[in-house]
């Protein structure tokens, strides 16, 4: 599946069912397709990368503070 958010085969099946969908189902399907396009955009990829970086920084901060707490407890005894 690679970088795909949704399996392309599943999308093909859903698209093949469009002629048989009610207007509400068709609207929902088109909305989902549009959301997938937005999520696959370059801007969304940049946001994902920035979020990954923030998460990594947060984990490092938590780990560092955890070590400091352990050192403080050792010195407190």
N, CA, C and O atoms as a GROMACS GRO file, in nm:
protein
  308
    1UNK      N    1   0.083  -0.119   0.000
    1UNK     CA    2   0.000   0.000   0.000
    1UNK      C    3   0.087   0.125   0.000
    1UNK      O    4   0.045   0.227  -0.054
    2UNK      N    5   0.205   0.123   0.057
    2UNK     CA    6   0.298   0.233   0.049
    2UNK      C    7   0.252   0.359   0.119
    2UNK      O    8   0.212   0.356   0.235
    3UNK      N    9   0.258   0.470   0.045
    3UNK     CA   10   0.223   0.600   0.101
    3UNK      C   11   0.074   0.630   0.095
    3UNK      O   12   0.032   0.739   0.134
    4UNK      N   13  -0.004   0.537   0.047
    4UNK     CA   14  -0.148   0.562   0.033
    4UNK      C   15  -0.217   0.558   0.169
    4UNK      O   16  -0.187   0.474   0.254
    5UNK      N   17  -0.309   0.652   0.187
    5UNK     CA   18  -0.388   0.655   0.310
    5UNK      C   19  -0.492   0.544   0.306
    5UNK      O   20  -0.520   0.480   0.407
    6UNK      N   21  -0.548   0.523   0.188
    6UNK     CA   22  -0.650   0.420   0.167
    6UNK      C   23  -0.604   0.335   0.049
    6UNK      O   24  -0.550   0.388  -0.049
    7UNK      N   25  -0.626   0.207   0.057
    7UNK     CA   26  -0.589   0.116  -0.051
    7UNK      C   27  -0.656   0.160  -0.181
    7UNK      O   28  -0.778   0.175  -0.185
    8UNK      N   29  -0.578   0.182  -0.287
    8UNK     CA   30  -0.635   0.225  -0.415
    8UNK      C   31  -0.740   0.128  -0.470
    8UNK      O   32  -0.833   0.170  -0.539
    9UNK      N   33  -0.725   0.000  -0.439
    9UNK     CA   34  -0.825  -0.098  -0.485
    9UNK      C   35  -0.960  -0.073  -0.419
    9UNK      O   36  -1.065  -0.087  -0.483
   10UNK      N   37  -0.958  -0.037  -0.292
   10UNK     CA   38  -1.083  -0.004  -0.222
   10UNK      C   39  -1.148   0.119  -0.284
   10UNK      O   40  -1.269   0.123  -0.304
   11UNK      N   41  -1.066   0.219  -0.315
   11UNK     CA   42  -1.121   0.339  -0.379
   11UNK      C   43  -1.183   0.306  -0.514
   11UNK      O   44  -1.288   0.360  -0.548
   12UNK      N   45  -1.119   0.218  -0.589
   12UNK     CA   46  -1.173   0.179  -0.720
   12UNK      C   47  -1.309   0.111  -0.704
   12UNK      O   48  -1.400   0.136  -0.782
   13UNK      N   49  -1.321   0.026  -0.604
   13UNK     CA   50  -1.449  -0.042  -0.580
   13UNK      C   51  -1.556   0.060  -0.543
   13UNK      O   52  -1.668   0.056  -0.596
   14UNK      N   53  -1.522   0.151  -0.453
   14UNK     CA   54  -1.620   0.252  -0.411
   14UNK      C   55  -1.661   0.339  -0.529
   14UNK      O   56  -1.780   0.369  -0.546
   15UNK      N   57  -1.565   0.379  -0.611
   15UNK     CA   58  -1.597   0.461  -0.727
   15UNK      C   59  -1.683   0.385  -0.827
   15UNK      O   60  -1.767   0.445  -0.894
   16UNK      N   61  -1.663   0.256  -0.838
   16UNK     CA   62  -1.745   0.177  -0.931
   16UNK      C   63  -1.890   0.167  -0.884
   16UNK      O   64  -1.980   0.142  -0.964
   17UNK      N   65  -1.912   0.187  -0.755
   17UNK     CA   66  -2.048   0.180  -0.700
   17UNK      C   67  -2.122   0.313  -0.706
   17UNK      O   68  -2.241   0.319  -0.674
   18UNK      N   69  -2.055   0.419  -0.746
   18UNK     CA   70  -2.118   0.552  -0.748
   18UNK      C   71  -2.250   0.558  -0.825
   18UNK      O   72  -2.343   0.623  -0.778
   19UNK      N   73  -2.261   0.492  -0.941
   19UNK     CA   74  -2.388   0.501  -1.014
   19UNK      C   75  -2.508   0.444  -0.936
   19UNK      O   76  -2.622   0.476  -0.967
   20UNK      N   77  -2.480   0.361  -0.838
   20UNK     CA   78  -2.588   0.296  -0.763
   20UNK      C   79  -2.615   0.362  -0.628
   20UNK      O   80  -2.703   0.319  -0.554
   21UNK      N   81  -2.541   0.466  -0.596
   21UNK     CA   82  -2.553   0.530  -0.465
   21UNK      C   83  -2.666   0.632  -0.462
   21UNK      O   84  -2.700   0.694  -0.563
   22UNK      N   85  -2.724   0.647  -0.344
   22UNK     CA   86  -2.822   0.755  -0.324
   22UNK      C   87  -2.747   0.888  -0.327
   22UNK      O   88  -2.624   0.892  -0.322
   23UNK      N   89  -2.820   0.996  -0.335
   23UNK     CA   90  -2.755   1.126  -0.342
   23UNK      C   91  -2.675   1.154  -0.215
   23UNK      O   92  -2.567   1.213  -0.222
   24UNK      N   93  -2.726   1.112  -0.100
   24UNK     CA   94  -2.654   1.133   0.027
   24UNK      C   95  -2.525   1.052   0.030
   24UNK      O   96  -2.421   1.103   0.069
   25UNK      N   97  -2.532   0.926  -0.012
   25UNK     CA   98  -2.412   0.842  -0.015
   25UNK      C   99  -2.310   0.897  -0.113
   25UNK      O  100  -2.189   0.893  -0.087
   26UNK      N  101  -2.357   0.949  -0.224
   26UNK     CA  102  -2.268   1.009  -0.323
   26UNK      C  103  -2.200   1.133  -0.266
   26UNK      O  104  -2.080   1.152  -0.287
   27UNK      N  105  -2.274   1.216  -0.195
   27UNK     CA  106  -2.215   1.334  -0.132
   27UNK      C  107  -2.108   1.295  -0.030
   27UNK      O  108  -2.001   1.354  -0.026
   28UNK      N  109  -2.138   1.196   0.050
   28UNK     CA  110  -2.042   1.149   0.151
   28UNK      C  111  -1.916   1.092   0.086
   28UNK      O  112  -1.805   1.115   0.132
   29UNK      N  113  -1.935   1.017  -0.022
   29UNK     CA  114  -1.822   0.959  -0.094
   29UNK      C  115  -1.735   1.068  -0.153
   29UNK      O  116  -1.612   1.062  -0.145
   30UNK      N  117  -1.798   1.168  -0.214
   30UNK     CA  118  -1.722   1.278  -0.273
   30UNK      C  119  -1.649   1.358  -0.166
   30UNK      O  120  -1.537   1.404  -0.188
   31UNK      N  121  -1.711   1.376  -0.051
   31UNK     CA  122  -1.646   1.444   0.060
   31UNK      C  123  -1.523   1.366   0.106
   31UNK      O  124  -1.416   1.423   0.127
   32UNK      N  125  -1.538   1.235   0.121
   32UNK     CA  126  -1.426   1.150   0.163
   32UNK      C  127  -1.312   1.156   0.060
   32UNK      O  128  -1.195   1.162   0.098
   33UNK      N  129  -1.346   1.154  -0.067
   33UNK     CA  130  -1.243   1.162  -0.172
   33UNK      C  131  -1.169   1.295  -0.165
   33UNK      O  132  -1.047   1.300  -0.181
   34UNK      N  133  -1.242   1.403  -0.141
   34UNK     CA  134  -1.180   1.535  -0.130
   34UNK      C  135  -1.089   1.542  -0.009
   34UNK      O  136  -0.979   1.597  -0.017
   35UNK      N  137  -1.132   1.486   0.103
   35UNK     CA  138  -1.047   1.482   0.222
   35UNK      C  139  -0.919   1.403   0.197
   35UNK      O  140  -0.812   1.443   0.241
   36UNK      N  141  -0.931   1.292   0.126
   36UNK     CA  142  -0.812   1.214   0.094
   36UNK      C  143  -0.716   1.293   0.007
   36UNK      O  144  -0.594   1.285   0.025
   37UNK      N  145  -0.769   1.370  -0.088
   37UNK     CA  146  -0.684   1.454  -0.172
   37UNK      C  147  -0.611   1.558  -0.088
   37UNK      O  148  -0.492   1.582  -0.107
   38UNK      N  149  -0.682   1.620   0.005
   38UNK     CA  150  -0.621   1.721   0.092
   38UNK      C  151  -0.512   1.657   0.178
   38UNK      O  152  -0.403   1.712   0.191
   39UNK      N  153  -0.542   1.541   0.236
   39UNK     CA  154  -0.444   1.473   0.322
   39UNK      C  155  -0.321   1.426   0.245
   39UNK      O  156  -0.214   1.411   0.303
   40UNK      N  157  -0.336   1.404   0.116
   40UNK     CA  158  -0.224   1.360   0.034
   40UNK      C  159  -0.145   1.477  -0.025
   40UNK      O  160  -0.045   1.455  -0.094
   41UNK      N  161  -0.187   1.599   0.002
   41UNK     CA  162  -0.122   1.717  -0.056
   41UNK      C  163   0.014   1.742   0.008
   41UNK      O  164   0.045   1.690   0.116
   42UNK      N  165   0.094   1.821  -0.059
   42UNK     CA  166   0.226   1.857  -0.008
   42UNK      C  167   0.216   1.935   0.123
   42UNK      O  168   0.298   1.916   0.213
   43UNK      N  169   0.117   2.020   0.133
   43UNK     CA  170   0.098   2.098   0.256
   43UNK      C  171   0.071   2.005   0.374
   43UNK      O  172   0.125   2.024   0.483
   44UNK      N  173  -0.012   1.905   0.352
   44UNK     CA  174  -0.042   1.809   0.459
   44UNK      C  175   0.082   1.730   0.497
   44UNK      O  176   0.103   1.700   0.615
   45UNK      N  177   0.164   1.697   0.400
   45UNK     CA  178   0.290   1.625   0.430
   45UNK      C  179   0.383   1.711   0.515
   45UNK      O  180   0.449   1.661   0.606
   46UNK      N  181   0.388   1.841   0.484
   46UNK     CA  182   0.472   1.931   0.564
   46UNK      C  183   0.420   1.940   0.708
   46UNK      O  184   0.498   1.939   0.803
   47UNK      N  185   0.289   1.948   0.722
   47UNK     CA  186   0.229   1.952   0.856
   47UNK      C  187   0.262   1.824   0.932
   47UNK      O  188   0.298   1.829   1.050
   48UNK      N  189   0.250   1.709   0.866
   48UNK     CA  190   0.282   1.581   0.930
   48UNK      C  191   0.427   1.578   0.976
   48UNK      O  192   0.457   1.530   1.086
   49UNK      N  193   0.517   1.628   0.893
   49UNK     CA  194   0.659   1.629   0.928
   49UNK      C  195   0.684   1.719   1.049
   49UNK      O  196   0.760   1.683   1.139
   50UNK      N  197   0.621   1.836   1.051
   50UNK     CA  198   0.638   1.926   1.165
   50UNK      C  199   0.581   1.865   1.292
   50UNK      O  200   0.639   1.880   1.400
   51UNK      N  201   0.469   1.796   1.281
   51UNK     CA  202   0.412   1.728   1.398
   51UNK      C  203   0.504   1.617   1.447
   51UNK      O  204   0.519   1.598   1.568
   52UNK      N  205   0.565   1.543   1.354
   52UNK     CA  206   0.661   1.439   1.394
   52UNK      C  207   0.778   1.500   1.470
   52UNK      O  208   0.823   1.446   1.571
   53UNK      N  209   0.828   1.614   1.418
   53UNK     CA  210   0.941   1.680   1.485
   53UNK      C  211   0.902   1.727   1.625
   53UNK      O  212   0.979   1.710   1.719
   54UNK      N  213   0.785   1.785   1.638
   54UNK     CA  214   0.738   1.830   1.769
   54UNK      C  215   0.725   1.712   1.865
   54UNK      O  216   0.760   1.722   1.983
   55UNK      N  217   0.674   1.601   1.814
   55UNK     CA  218   0.658   1.483   1.898
   55UNK      C  219   0.793   1.431   1.946
   55UNK      O  220   0.810   1.394   2.062
   56UNK      N  221   0.891   1.430   1.854
   56UNK     CA  222   1.025   1.384   1.892
   56UNK      C  223   1.085   1.476   1.998
   56UNK      O  224   1.145   1.429   2.094
   57UNK      N  225   1.070   1.607   1.979
   57UNK     CA  226   1.120   1.702   2.079
   57UNK      C  227   1.050   1.682   2.213
   57UNK      O  228   1.115   1.686   2.318
   58UNK      N  229   0.922   1.659   2.210
   58UNK     CA  230   0.845   1.637   2.333
   58UNK      C  231   0.895   1.512   2.406
   58UNK      O  232   0.914   1.513   2.528
   59UNK      N  233   0.917   1.405   2.329
   59UNK     CA  234   0.966   1.281   2.390
   59UNK      C  235   1.102   1.302   2.455
   59UNK      O  236   1.129   1.252   2.564
   60UNK      N  237   1.189   1.378   2.386
   60UNK     CA  238   1.321   1.406   2.442
   60UNK      C  239   1.310   1.486   2.571
   60UNK      O  240   1.382   1.461   2.668
   61UNK      N  241   1.219   1.584   2.572
   61UNK     CA  242   1.198   1.666   2.691
   61UNK      C  243   1.148   1.580   2.807
   61UNK      O  244   1.195   1.593   2.920
   62UNK      N  245   1.053   1.494   2.777
   62UNK     CA  246   0.998   1.405   2.881
   62UNK      C  247   1.106   1.312   2.934
   62UNK      O  248   1.117   1.291   3.055
   63UNK      N  249   1.186   1.256   2.844
   63UNK     CA  250   1.292   1.166   2.888
   63UNK      C  251   1.394   1.240   2.974
   63UNK      O  252   1.438   1.189   3.077
   64UNK      N  253   1.430   1.362   2.932
   64UNK     CA  254   1.526   1.441   3.009
   64UNK      C  255   1.470   1.476   3.146
   64UNK      O  256   1.542   1.469   3.246
   65UNK      N  257   1.344   1.513   3.152
   65UNK     CA  258   1.285   1.548   3.282
   65UNK      C  259   1.271   1.423   3.369
   65UNK      O  260   1.283   1.432   3.491
   66UNK      N  261   1.247   1.310   3.308
   66UNK     CA  262   1.240   1.184   3.383
   66UNK      C  263   1.374   1.150   3.445
   66UNK      O  264   1.381   1.105   3.559
   67UNK      N  265   1.482   1.172   3.370
   67UNK     CA  266   1.615   1.148   3.423
   67UNK      C  267   1.645   1.244   3.536
   67UNK      O  268   1.704   1.205   3.637
   68UNK      N  269   1.606   1.370   3.520
   68UNK     CA  270   1.630   1.468   3.624
   68UNK      C  271   1.555   1.431   3.751
   68UNK      O  272   1.609   1.446   3.861
   69UNK      N  273   1.433   1.382   3.737
   69UNK     CA  274   1.356   1.341   3.854
   69UNK      C  275   1.425   1.225   3.926
   69UNK      O  276   1.432   1.223   4.048
   70UNK      N  277   1.477   1.129   3.849
   70UNK     CA  278   1.546   1.015   3.909
   70UNK      C  279   1.670   1.061   3.983
   70UNK      O  280   1.698   1.015   4.094
   71UNK      N  281   1.746   1.154   3.922
   71UNK     CA  282   1.867   1.205   3.986
   71UNK      C  283   1.831   1.280   4.114
   71UNK      O  284   1.900   1.269   4.215
   72UNK      N  285   1.723   1.358   4.110
   72UNK     CA  286   1.678   1.434   4.226
   72UNK      C  287   1.641   1.338   4.339
   72UNK      O  288   1.674   1.363   4.455
   73UNK      N  289   1.572   1.232   4.306
   73UNK     CA  290   1.530   1.134   4.407
   73UNK      C  291   1.652   1.068   4.472
   73UNK      O  292   1.653   1.044   4.592
   74UNK      N  293   1.755   1.037   4.391
   74UNK     CA  294   1.876   0.975   4.445
   74UNK      C  295   1.945   1.070   4.544
   74UNK      O  296   1.991   1.028   4.650
   75UNK      N  297   1.951   1.198   4.507
   75UNK     CA  298   2.016   1.297   4.593
   75UNK      C  299   1.932   1.327   4.716
   75UNK      O  300   1.986   1.371   4.818
   76UNK      N  301   1.803   1.304   4.708
   76UNK     CA  302   1.711   1.334   4.818
   76UNK      C  303   1.725   1.232   4.931
   76UNK      O  304   1.693   1.262   5.046
   77UNK      N  305   1.772   1.112   4.899
   77UNK     CA  306   1.780   1.004   4.999
   77UNK      C  307   1.889   1.025   5.099
   77UNK      O  308   1.908   0.942   5.188
   0.00000   0.00000   0.00000
